[in-house]
Amino acid sequence: MILIDIPIYTYLAGCIVYNFVLSVAGRFTPRRQPAVQDPARYNRIAILVPAYKEDGVILSTATSYTGLNYPKSHYDVIVIADSLQPETLSALRETNTKVIPVVFDKSTKARSLNEAFRQLPDEYDIAVIADADNVVETDFLLKVNSAYLNGAQAIQTQRVAKNLDTPFAILDTANEIIGNHLYRKGANAIGLSSSVIGSGMAFHFPLIKTVMQEIQAIGGFDKVLQLRLIAHGQKIVYLEDALIFDEKVENSGDFSNQRRRWLSSQIVYLRKFWSEGWRQLFKGNVDYFNMAVCQNLMMPRMLLMASMILFTLIALVLPSSLVTIPFSWWAVLFALNCISLLLPIPAVFFRKYMLRALISLPKAMFIMVMLLFRMKGANKTFIHTRHTKTGINNPLLDAARK
């Protein structure tokens, strides 16, 4: 391992220090509580919901949006219906939901959204983009409207778990909590844009309509979207107090499909935007460089944990004459990685859910390693994750609010 462990250690250290800085920054940044009472203006909002073969949940989702604490005359729910059953379309129209049926040779979220923007009138101020399984809290639109009135034109709200009913769902929930803390709250805390996550996003309507016309991505459209927003001079704001509920994967099969799509898009867009990212850095655009290079270069957290366990153990058991980086250095790096991942986790999670999450962690890390050998074609085909949950069952969030 002589000399081989130096570049490995350098790369892993870069990933871990990056996460550690964001974790600490997010930990010591106070939670913002936007005012939601008596706004100076109620802006017109379009809630856009692309729905591909989501007959099982879309009616429940659309119905949930009818009871929001926002003037009914000032927001519309628009379902972009791709491959929904005729009876589902009829039921949606009975809820006063606007339905835009679409048909594509290859279905993607970007194509659905672009078709919606092509058909919709320019009478809206804000576009909210949600997934077919997403449900929002009652004051969601009020909080988005407040942030918009304060000057934010690109907003990522906090996506939280809809369900915690299996070990994989709990692990996925912990992963989302960490991601929100690092790449959204932590990034904003040090002056960078929040990353977006494909749903729970809100934008100035003319801005997102223009930006979406520049995007034709099949997988990982959110990675392209955030770069286009930054190229248009926008800072993406993380609205932590506005909650949108998202169904978490319940089993290893769904986990594998979802992460294969995510990992593939990360590799594809690292290659695509590598050169432009460096050019923008030399022009002083650190925000673009962070999104294009740093975040795409980051090893996914479960792979990072697996790598740290492996190389720390190797450094422990091999004679010192065979390693360049001593065990003590690996141990310090391992500790920093653990701290960066544990700081975002609320105390109630440790008390009630940590053990169940740890049960599924080895299998999840093994799946992530195996996915490295199954990347071919993942970003050329739309990989759909089926949703089934129509209710919210998140005791973790309930306990955190008490």
C-alpha positions in Angstrom: 0.0 0.0 0.0 3.0 2.3 0.0 2.2 5.5 -1.8 -1.2 4.1 -2.9 -2.9 5.2 0.4 -1.7 8.9 0.0 -4.1 9.8 -2.9 -6.9 7.7 -1.3 -6.4 9.4 2.1 -6.3 12.9 0.4 -9.5 12.3 -1.5 -11.4 10.9 1.5 -10.0 13.7 3.8 -11.3 16.3 1.3 -14.8 14.8 1.4 -14.9 14.5 5.1 -13.5 18.0 5.9 -16.0 19.4 3.4 -18.9 17.7 5.3 -17.4 18.6 8.6 -17.3 22.3 7.9 -20.9 22.4 6.6 -22.0 20.3 9.6 -20.5 22.6 12.1 -21.7 25.7 10.3 -25.3 24.3 10.2 -25.2 23.3 13.8 -24.5 26.8 15.1 -26.8 28.6 12.7 -30.1 29.4 14.4 -33.3 28.1 12.9 -35.2 30.9 11.0 -38.8 31.3 11.8 -40.4 33.3 9.0 -43.4 35.5 9.8 -46.6 34.0 8.3 -49.3 36.4 9.6 -50.8 39.3 7.6 -48.5 39.4 4.6 -48.2 42.6 2.6 -49.4 40.7 -0.4 -50.7 37.2 -1.3 -48.8 36.3 -4.4 -50.4 34.0 -7.0 -48.9 30.5 -6.7 -49.0 27.5 -9.0 -48.3 24.2 -7.3 -47.0 21.9 -10.1 -47.1 18.2 -9.5 -45.6 15.9 -12.2 -47.3 12.5 -11.8 -46.0 9.5 -13.7 -48.1 6.3 -13.1 -48.9 7.6 -9.6 -52.6 6.6 -9.5 -52.2 5.2 -6.0 -51.3 8.5 -4.3 -52.0 11.4 -6.6 -55.7 11.9 -5.7 -54.8 11.9 -2.0 -52.0 14.4 -2.6 -54.2 16.7 -4.7 -57.0 16.7 -2.1 -54.5 17.5 0.7 -53.6 20.8 -1.1 -57.2 22.0 -1.0 -57.1 22.8 2.7 -54.0 25.0 2.9 -53.9 28.2 5.0 -53.8 30.5 1.9 -56.5 32.3 0.0 -58.1 29.8 -2.4 -58.3 32.4 -5.1 -54.5 32.9 -5.0 -53.2 29.3 -5.7 -53.9 26.5 -8.1 -52.9 22.9 -8.0 -51.8 21.6 -11.4 -51.2 17.9 -11.9 -49.1 17.1 -14.9 -50.6 13.7 -15.7 -48.3 11.2 -17.4 -49.8 7.7 -17.9 -52.5 8.1 -15.3 -55.7 6.1 -15.6 -58.9 7.8 -17.1 -60.7 7.3 -13.8 -57.9 9.0 -11.9 -58.1 12.0 -14.2 -61.9 12.3 -13.7 -61.5 12.1 -9.9 -58.8 14.8 -10.0 -61.0 17.2 -11.9 -63.7 16.7 -9.4 -61.4 18.2 -6.7 -61.0 21.4 -8.7 -57.4 20.4 -9.6 -56.2 21.5 -12.9 -55.0 18.6 -15.0 -52.5 18.7 -17.9 -52.3 15.3 -19.6 -49.0 14.6 -21.3 -47.6 11.8 -23.5 -43.9 11.4 -24.2 -41.8 8.7 -25.9 -39.5 9.0 -22.9 -41.0 10.4 -19.8 -39.0 12.8 -17.6 -39.9 15.3 -14.9 -38.2 18.1 -17.0 -40.4 17.4 -20.0 -43.5 17.3 -17.9 -42.7 20.7 -16.3 -41.8 22.3 -19.6 -45.1 21.2 -21.1 -46.9 22.7 -18.2 -45.1 26.0 -18.4 -45.9 26.0 -22.2 -49.6 25.7 -21.5 -50.0 27.8 -18.3 -50.8 31.5 -18.5 -48.2 34.0 -17.1 -50.5 35.0 -14.3 -48.6 33.4 -11.5 -45.9 35.0 -9.3 -44.5 31.8 -7.8 -44.2 28.2 -9.0 -43.9 25.4 -6.4 -42.7 22.1 -7.6 -43.7 19.0 -5.7 -43.7 15.2 -6.3 -46.8 13.2 -6.6 -46.4 11.7 -3.1 -45.6 15.0 -1.4 -47.9 16.6 1.2 -47.2 20.0 2.7 -48.0 21.5 6.1 -50.9 23.9 6.4 -48.8 27.1 6.5 -46.4 26.0 3.7 -47.6 28.6 1.1 -47.6 31.4 3.7 -44.0 30.7 4.5 -43.0 30.5 0.9 -44.9 33.7 0.2 -43.1 35.4 3.1 -39.7 34.4 1.9 -40.6 35.5 -1.6 -41.7 38.9 -0.3 -38.3 39.2 1.4 -36.5 38.8 -1.9 -35.9 35.1 -2.3 -36.6 34.0 -5.9 -35.2 30.4 -5.6 -36.2 28.5 -2.5 -35.7 24.9 -1.3 -38.0 24.0 1.6 -37.3 21.3 4.1 -38.3 17.8 2.9 -39.1 15.5 5.8 -40.2 11.9 6.1 -43.8 10.8 5.5 -43.1 7.4 7.1 -40.8 5.6 9.5 -42.3 2.2 9.3 -39.2 0.0 8.2 -35.5 0.1 9.0 -34.8 1.2 5.5 -37.3 4.1 5.8 -35.6 5.1 9.0 -32.2 5.0 7.4 -33.5 7.0 4.5 -35.0 9.5 6.9 -31.6 9.9 8.7 -29.9 10.4 5.4 -32.4 13.2 4.4 -31.9 14.9 7.8 -28.1 14.9 7.3 -28.4 16.1 3.7 -30.7 19.0 4.7 -28.3 20.0 7.4 -25.1 19.8 5.3 -26.0 20.9 1.8 -28.8 23.2 2.5 -28.6 24.8 6.0 -24.8 24.5 6.3 -24.2 25.8 2.8 -26.4 28.8 3.4 -24.6 29.4 6.7 -21.3 30.0 4.9 -22.8 32.1 2.1 -23.3 29.4 -0.5 -26.5 28.4 -2.3 -28.6 25.5 -0.9 -28.7 22.5 -3.2 -32.1 21.6 -4.5 -33.6 18.1 -4.2 -36.2 17.9 -7.0 -39.3 18.6 -4.9 -40.4 21.2 -2.3 -38.9 23.9 -4.5 -40.4 27.4 -5.1 -39.3 29.9 -7.7 -40.2 33.2 -9.2 -42.5 32.0 -12.0 -40.9 33.8 -15.0 -37.5 32.7 -13.7 -38.2 29.0 -13.5 -40.1 29.1 -16.8 -37.1 30.5 -18.5 -34.6 28.2 -16.8 -36.6 25.0 -17.4 -36.5 25.7 -21.1 -32.7 25.2 -20.9 -33.0 21.7 -19.3 -33.7 18.4 -21.1 -32.1 16.1 -18.5 -33.5 12.5 -18.1 -32.0 11.8 -14.6 -30.8 14.3 -12.0 -32.6 17.3 -13.5 -32.2 19.0 -10.1 -28.4 19.0 -10.5 -28.7 20.9 -13.8 -31.5 23.1 -12.4 -29.4 24.5 -9.5 -26.5 25.2 -11.9 -28.7 27.0 -14.3 -30.2 29.1 -11.5 -26.8 30.1 -10.3 -25.8 30.9 -13.8 -28.8 33.3 -13.9 -27.4 35.1 -10.8 -29.7 33.5 -8.3 -28.8 32.5 -4.7 -30.8 29.4 -3.6 -32.3 30.0 -0.1 -33.1 27.1 2.3 -36.4 27.6 4.0 -36.0 25.3 6.9 -39.3 26.1 8.6 -41.5 25.2 5.6 -42.1 21.5 5.7 -43.0 19.2 2.8 -43.5 15.5 3.5 -41.9 12.8 1.3 -42.3 9.0 1.2 -39.1 7.2 2.2 -38.0 4.0 0.6 -39.1 0.9 2.6 -37.0 -1.9 1.1 -33.6 -2.7 -0.4 -35.0 -3.0 -4.0 -36.4 0.6 -4.0 -33.3 1.8 -2.2 -31.1 0.3 -4.9 -33.1 1.7 -7.8 -33.2 5.2 -6.3 -29.5 5.3 -5.4 -28.5 3.9 -8.8 -30.2 6.9 -10.4 -28.7 9.4 -8.0 -25.2 8.0 -8.3 -25.3 7.8 -12.0 -26.4 11.4 -12.4 -23.7 12.5 -10.1 -21.0 10.9 -12.2 -22.5 12.1 -15.5 -22.8 15.7 -14.3 -19.3 15.7 -12.8 -17.9 14.9 -16.2 -20.2 17.3 -18.0 -19.7 20.4 -15.8 -16.1 19.8 -14.6 -14.4 22.2 -17.0 -17.1 24.9 -16.7 -17.0 24.6 -12.9 -13.3 25.4 -12.8 -13.7 28.3 -15.3 -16.4 29.8 -13.1 -14.1 29.5 -10.1 -11.4 31.5 -11.8 -14.1 34.1 -12.5 -14.9 34.2 -8.8 -18.1 32.2 -9.0 -17.5 30.0 -6.0 -21.2 29.1 -5.8 -21.2 27.5 -9.3 -17.9 25.7 -8.6 -19.3 24.2 -5.4 -22.4 22.8 -7.2 -20.6 21.7 -10.4 -17.4 20.3 -8.9 -17.4 19.9 -5.1 -20.8 18.4 -4.6 -20.5 16.1 -7.7 -17.0 15.0 -6.6 -18.2 14.1 -3.1 -18.4 10.4 -2.4 -22.0 9.5 -1.3 -22.1 9.3 2.5 -22.7 5.6 2.8 -19.9 4.8 0.4 -17.7 7.2 2.4 -18.5 5.4 5.6 -17.8 2.0 4.1 -14.5 3.3 2.7 -13.4 4.8 6.0 -14.2 1.5 7.9 -12.2 -0.5 5.3 -9.1 1.7 5.1 -9.0 2.4 8.9 -9.0 -1.4 9.5 -6.4 -2.0 6.8 -4.1 0.6 8.5 -4.7 -1.0 11.8 -3.8 -4.6 10.8 -1.0 -3.9 8.3 2.6 -3.5 9.6 3.7 0.2 9.7 6.3 -0.6 7.0 3.6 -1.2 4.5 1.6 1.9 4.9 2.4 5.6 4.3 -0.5 7.0 6.3 -0.4 5.8 9.9 -3.4 4.3 11.7 -3.7 7.4 14.0 -4.4 9.6 11.0 -7.1 7.3 9.7 -8.6 7.2 13.2 -8.8 11.0 13.4 -10.4 11.1 9.9 -12.8 8.4 10.9 -13.8 10.4 14.0 -14.3 13.6 12.0 -16.6 11.7 9.6 -18.7 10.3 12.4 -19.0 13.8 14.0 -20.1 15.4 10.8 -22.8 12.8 10.3 -24.0 12.7 14.0 -24.2 16.5 14.6 -27.3 17.0 12.4 -29.3 14.1 14.0 -31.8 15.2 16.7 -31.6 13.7 20.1 -35.0 11.9 19.8 -33.7 10.0 16.8 -30.9 8.5 19.0 -33.3 7.5 21.7 -36.0 5.9 19.4 -34.6 5.0 16.0 -30.8 4.8 15.9 -30.7 1.0 16.6 -33.1 0.2 13.8 -31.2 2.4 11.4 -27.9 0.7 12.2 -29.5 -2.7 11.5 -30.0 -1.8 7.9 -26.8 0.2 7.5 -24.4 -2.7 6.5 -26.8 -3.9 3.8 -27.3 -0.3 2.5 -23.5 0.2 2.3 -23.1 -3.1 0.5 -25.8 -2.1 -2.0 -24.0 1.2 -2.6 -20.7 -0.6 -3.3 -22.4 -3.0 -5.7 -24.1 -0.1 -7.6 -20.7 1.1 -8.7 -20.7 -1.8 -11.1 -24.2 -1.2 -12.3 -24.1 2.4 -13.6 -24.3 1.7 -17.3 -27.4 3.2 -18.8 -28.9 4.5 -15.5 -28.9 8.1 -16.6 -30.4 7.3 -20.1 -33.6 5.8 -18.8 -36.2 7.2 -16.4 -36.1 5.0 -13.3 -39.4 5.3 -11.5 -39.9 4.7 -7.8 -43.5 3.7 -7.0 -45.2 5.4 -4.1 -48.0 4.0 -1.9 -48.3 6.1 1.3 -51.2 8.5 1.5 -50.9 9.5 5.2 -48.2 11.0 7.4 -46.8 8.9 10.2 -43.7 10.7 11.5 -43.4 10.3 15.3 -39.9 11.7 15.1 -41.2 15.1 13.9 -44.0 15.1 16.4 -41.5 14.5 19.2 -39.1 17.2 17.9 -41.9 19.8 18.0 -42.9 19.2 21.6 
